[in-house]
């Protein structure tokens, strides 16, 4: 496994991605040893049947509800992430000659029913959030938090960045001269380049200028005042505060990503273009992000009416 981890580092994979791969590999290794009694674990002995059994094991967990929350113990999306991580590992072993056959070549992800109406911000909600985050009083009280939090929100709302991509963003990933953010290691290892609009460029420029006065010797874009890297937990805490202050239930980092995709489609951009910006390899994923709201469907159908019977 260590050679694989070293290879991932050489490929420029983020710390977040490498941690996820290591966790999945350790989980699979533990499961395999318990099921087969083969200790120590040897990937050469793993068969396609073993991998399918492991997938079924994960799916069974995904069907179990937590009695306290009523939610599934494991989301299908999480199951698929684990499958993709393991497929990548065995593909590496096969490509490097460590195994003769790739047992994961036929292992497929689990299909899931996509939700019809993902949550995004309506125009009033979006304006409310922007008014909150742009409040000059916050700037006067604490310029550091004002500039940083504003830049974080703008990265999600104006660039559709995932929370993991925000925390892994480095200074060299931002090309101010040409106006782009480069995501080197997105979900599934997919790289992409996102144009910066003037609002996002200004927010990042302001934040980096403020950041460099106190913490100049780190490459991560988003840091604490003590110089530590901002974590996903830290961003979730920020959203908890915003939800409380604005009384906006359901506001999450991913809702801003939904909003980014939906607003682009709403302005007439083709779904393939939005898929590229969002880093989707499957257009069905993009269609889920831009699914039409109930309100919009009513307006669309009503537009076909003759108007004679409207109240």
C-alpha positions as CSV (number, residue, x, y, z in Angstrom):
1,X,0.0,0.0,0.0
2,X,2.9,2.4,0.8
3,X,4.1,2.3,-2.8
4,X,0.6,3.2,-4.0
5,X,0.3,6.1,-1.5
6,X,3.7,7.4,-2.7
7,X,2.5,7.1,-6.3
8,X,-0.6,9.1,-5.5
9,X,1.5,11.8,-3.9
10,X,3.7,11.9,-7.1
11,X,0.5,12.3,-9.1
12,X,-0.3,15.4,-7.2
13,X,-3.4,14.0,-5.4
14,X,-4.6,16.1,-2.5
15,X,-4.2,15.1,1.1
16,X,-7.9,14.7,1.4
17,X,-8.1,12.3,-1.6
18,X,-5.1,10.3,-0.3
19,X,-6.6,10.0,3.2
20,X,-9.9,8.7,1.6
21,X,-8.0,6.1,-0.4
22,X,-6.1,4.9,2.6
23,X,-9.2,4.6,4.7
24,X,-11.0,2.6,2.0
25,X,-8.1,0.2,1.5
26,X,-7.7,-0.4,5.2
27,X,-11.5,-1.1,5.5
28,X,-11.4,-3.5,2.6
29,X,-8.3,-5.2,3.9
30,X,-9.9,-5.7,7.4
31,X,-13.1,-7.0,5.8
32,X,-11.2,-9.4,3.5
33,X,-9.0,-10.8,6.3
34,X,-12.1,-11.4,8.5
35,X,-14.1,-13.1,5.7
36,X,-11.3,-15.3,4.3
37,X,-9.0,-15.8,7.3
38,X,-6.1,-14.9,5.0
39,X,-3.6,-12.9,7.1
40,X,-1.6,-11.0,6.1
41,X,-3.6,-9.5,3.2
42,X,-2.3,-10.2,-0.3
43,X,-4.0,-8.4,-3.2
44,X,-2.9,-11.1,-5.6
45,X,-5.4,-13.5,-3.9
46,X,-8.4,-11.1,-4.3
47,X,-10.9,-12.3,-6.9
48,X,-13.8,-10.6,-8.7
49,X,-16.2,-12.6,-6.5
50,X,-14.5,-11.2,-3.4
51,X,-15.0,-7.7,-4.6
52,X,-18.6,-8.3,-5.5
53,X,-19.2,-9.7,-2.0
54,X,-17.6,-6.6,-0.5
55,X,-19.9,-4.4,-2.7
56,X,-22.9,-6.3,-1.5
57,X,-21.7,-6.0,2.1
58,X,-21.6,-2.2,1.7
59,X,-25.0,-2.1,0.0
60,X,-26.5,-4.0,2.9
61,X,-25.2,-1.4,5.3
62,X,-26.7,1.3,3.1
63,X,-30.1,-0.3,3.5
64,X,-30.0,0.0,7.3
65,X,-31.6,3.0,8.9
66,X,-30.2,4.7,12.0
67,X,-33.0,4.3,14.6
68,X,-32.2,7.7,16.1
69,X,-32.0,9.8,12.9
70,X,-34.0,7.7,10.5
71,X,-31.2,8.2,7.9
72,X,-29.4,5.4,6.1
73,X,-26.1,4.4,7.8
74,X,-24.3,4.6,4.5
75,X,-25.3,6.7,1.5
76,X,-25.1,5.1,-1.9
77,X,-22.9,7.9,-3.0
78,X,-20.5,6.9,-0.3
79,X,-20.6,3.2,-1.4
80,X,-19.8,4.3,-4.9
81,X,-16.8,6.4,-3.7
82,X,-15.5,3.4,-1.9
83,X,-15.9,1.3,-5.1
84,X,-14.1,3.8,-7.2
85,X,-11.3,4.1,-4.7
86,X,-10.8,0.3,-4.7
87,X,-11.0,0.1,-8.5
88,X,-8.3,2.7,-8.8
89,X,-6.0,0.7,-6.4
90,X,-6.4,-2.5,-8.4
91,X,-5.9,-0.7,-11.6
92,X,-2.6,0.7,-10.3
93,X,-1.5,-2.8,-9.2
94,X,-2.4,-4.2,-12.6
95,X,-0.7,-1.4,-14.6
96,X,2.5,-1.8,-12.5
97,X,2.6,-5.6,-12.9
98,X,2.0,-6.3,-9.2
99,X,-1.0,-8.5,-10.2
100,X,-1.5,-10.5,-13.4
101,X,-5.3,-9.9,-13.7
102,X,-7.4,-7.0,-12.5
103,X,-10.3,-8.4,-10.4
104,X,-11.9,-5.0,-10.2
105,X,-12.2,-4.5,-14.0
106,X,-15.9,-5.6,-14.0
107,X,-16.8,-4.1,-10.6
108,X,-19.5,-1.5,-11.2
109,X,-20.8,1.3,-9.1
110,X,-24.3,1.0,-7.6
111,X,-27.1,2.8,-9.5
112,X,-29.2,5.1,-7.3
113,X,-32.4,7.0,-7.8
114,X,-31.5,10.6,-8.2
115,X,-33.6,13.1,-6.1
116,X,-35.9,15.1,-8.4
117,X,-35.6,18.4,-6.7
118,X,-32.2,19.3,-5.3
119,X,-32.0,22.4,-3.1
120,X,-30.6,25.6,-4.4
121,X,-31.1,29.2,-3.4
122,X,-33.9,31.2,-4.7
123,X,-33.1,34.8,-5.8
124,X,-34.3,36.3,-2.5
125,X,-32.3,33.8,-0.5
126,X,-29.2,34.4,-2.6
127,X,-29.5,38.2,-2.1
128,X,-30.0,37.7,1.6
129,X,-26.8,35.7,1.8
130,X,-24.8,38.1,-0.3
131,X,-26.0,41.1,1.8
132,X,-25.0,39.2,5.0
133,X,-21.5,38.2,3.7
134,X,-20.8,41.6,2.2
135,X,-21.8,43.6,5.3
136,X,-19.3,46.4,5.8
137,X,-19.8,46.2,9.6
138,X,-18.3,42.8,9.6
139,X,-15.3,44.2,7.7
140,X,-14.8,46.9,10.4
141,X,-15.1,44.4,13.3
142,X,-12.7,41.7,11.9
143,X,-11.2,42.2,8.4
144,X,-9.6,38.8,8.5
145,X,-12.8,36.8,9.0
146,X,-14.7,39.2,6.7
147,X,-12.3,38.7,3.8
148,X,-11.8,35.0,4.3
149,X,-15.4,34.0,4.8
150,X,-16.5,36.1,1.9
151,X,-13.9,34.5,-0.4
152,X,-15.1,31.0,0.7
153,X,-18.7,31.7,0.0
154,X,-17.8,33.3,-3.4
155,X,-15.7,30.2,-4.4
156,X,-18.8,28.0,-3.9
157,X,-21.4,30.4,-5.3
158,X,-19.5,31.8,-8.2
159,X,-17.2,28.8,-9.1
160,X,-19.2,25.8,-8.0
161,X,-16.3,24.5,-5.9
162,X,-16.8,21.6,-3.5
163,X,-15.9,22.1,0.1
164,X,-13.0,19.7,-0.2
165,X,-11.7,21.7,-3.2
166,X,-11.9,24.9,-1.2
167,X,-9.8,23.6,1.7
168,X,-7.2,22.1,-0.7
169,X,-6.9,25.2,-2.8
170,X,-3.3,26.5,-3.1
171,X,-2.0,29.9,-4.2
172,X,-0.5,28.4,-7.4
173,X,-4.0,27.2,-8.4
174,X,-5.2,30.8,-8.8
175,X,-4.3,32.4,-12.1
176,X,-5.2,36.1,-11.6
177,X,-3.5,37.2,-14.8
178,X,-5.7,35.0,-17.0
179,X,-8.6,34.8,-14.6
180,X,-8.9,31.1,-13.8
181,X,-8.9,28.8,-10.8
182,X,-7.3,25.4,-11.5
183,X,-8.7,22.4,-9.7
184,X,-5.9,19.9,-9.9
185,X,-7.6,17.0,-8.1
186,X,-11.4,17.2,-8.1
187,X,-13.8,14.4,-7.3
188,X,-12.7,11.2,-8.9
189,X,-9.3,12.7,-9.7
190,X,-10.9,14.9,-12.4
191,X,-9.0,18.2,-13.0
192,X,-10.7,21.3,-14.4
193,X,-10.3,25.0,-15.0
194,X,-12.9,27.5,-13.8
195,X,-13.1,31.1,-15.0
196,X,-13.3,33.7,-12.3
197,X,-15.9,36.4,-12.6
198,X,-15.0,39.9,-11.4
199,X,-16.8,39.4,-8.0
200,X,-14.8,36.2,-7.2
201,X,-11.5,37.7,-8.4
202,X,-12.0,40.8,-6.2
203,X,-13.0,38.6,-3.2
204,X,-9.9,36.3,-3.5
205,X,-7.6,39.2,-4.2
206,X,-8.8,41.0,-1.0
207,X,-8.5,37.9,1.1
208,X,-5.0,36.9,-0.1
209,X,-3.8,40.5,0.4
210,X,-5.1,40.4,4.0
211,X,-3.8,36.8,4.6
212,X,-0.3,37.6,3.4
213,X,0.1,40.3,6.1
214,X,-0.2,37.7,8.9
215,X,0.4,34.3,7.4
216,X,2.7,34.6,4.3
217,X,4.6,31.4,4.6
218,X,2.0,28.8,3.6
219,X,0.8,27.7,0.3
220,X,-2.8,27.0,1.3
221,X,-5.2,29.7,0.3
222,X,-7.6,29.4,3.3
223,X,-5.9,29.4,6.7
224,X,-6.5,30.4,10.3
225,X,-4.9,33.4,11.9
226,X,-2.4,31.0,13.6
227,X,-1.4,29.7,10.2
228,X,-3.2,26.3,10.4
229,X,-5.0,25.0,7.3
230,X,-8.7,25.6,7.3
231,X,-10.6,22.3,7.5
232,X,-13.9,21.0,6.2
233,X,-15.1,21.0,9.8
234,X,-14.1,24.7,10.0
235,X,-16.2,25.6,7.0
236,X,-19.1,23.6,8.3
237,X,-18.9,25.6,11.5
238,X,-19.1,28.8,9.4
239,X,-22.2,27.6,7.7
240,X,-23.8,26.6,11.0
241,X,-23.3,30.2,12.1
242,X,-24.7,31.6,8.9
243,X,-27.8,29.3,9.1
244,X,-28.4,30.5,12.7
245,X,-27.9,34.2,11.9
246,X,-30.1,34.2,8.7
247,X,-32.6,31.6,10.0
248,X,-32.0,29.8,6.7
249,X,-32.5,26.1,7.3
250,X,-30.8,23.7,4.9
251,X,-28.0,26.1,3.8
252,X,-24.9,24.0,3.2
253,X,-21.8,24.3,1.1
254,X,-23.3,22.0,-1.5
255,X,-26.5,24.1,-1.8
256,X,-24.2,26.9,-3.1
257,X,-22.8,24.5,-5.7
258,X,-26.4,23.5,-6.7
259,X,-27.1,27.3,-7.0
260,X,-24.1,27.8,-9.2
261,X,-25.2,25.1,-11.6
262,X,-28.8,26.0,-11.6
263,X,-28.2,29.7,-12.2
264,X,-26.0,29.0,-15.2
265,X,-28.6,26.8,-16.8
266,X,-31.2,29.4,-16.0
267,X,-29.2,32.0,-17.9
268,X,-29.2,29.7,-21.0
269,X,-25.8,28.0,-20.8
270,X,-25.8,24.4,-22.3
271,X,-25.7,21.5,-19.9
272,X,-22.4,20.2,-21.3
273,X,-20.8,23.5,-20.5
274,X,-22.1,23.5,-16.9
275,X,-21.0,19.8,-16.5
276,X,-17.4,20.8,-17.5
277,X,-17.4,23.7,-15.0
278,X,-18.8,21.5,-12.2
279,X,-16.4,18.7,-12.9
280,X,-19.1,16.1,-13.8
281,X,-18.2,13.1,-16.0
282,X,-21.8,12.1,-16.2
283,X,-24.4,14.4,-17.6
284,X,-27.1,12.7,-15.6
285,X,-25.4,14.2,-12.5
286,X,-25.6,17.7,-14.0
287,X,-29.3,17.2,-14.8
288,X,-29.9,16.3,-11.2
289,X,-28.2,19.6,-10.1
290,X,-30.4,21.6,-12.5
291,X,-33.7,19.7,-12.0
292,X,-36.6,22.1,-12.4
293,X,-38.3,23.3,-9.3
294,X,-42.0,22.7,-8.7
295,X,-42.6,26.4,-9.0
296,X,-40.8,26.6,-12.4
297,X,-42.8,23.6,-13.7
298,X,-46.1,25.2,-12.8
299,X,-45.0,28.4,-14.6
300,X,-43.9,26.4,-17.6
301,X,-47.2,24.5,-17.9
302,X,-49.3,27.5,-17.2
303,X,-47.6,29.3,-20.1
304,X,-49.5,26.9,-22.4
305,X,-52.8,28.0,-21.1
306,X,-55.1,30.2,-23.2
307,X,-55.6,32.5,-20.2
308,X,-59.4,32.5,-20.5
309,X,-59.9,30.8,-17.1
310,X,-57.2,32.4,-15.0
311,X,-58.4,33.7,-11.6
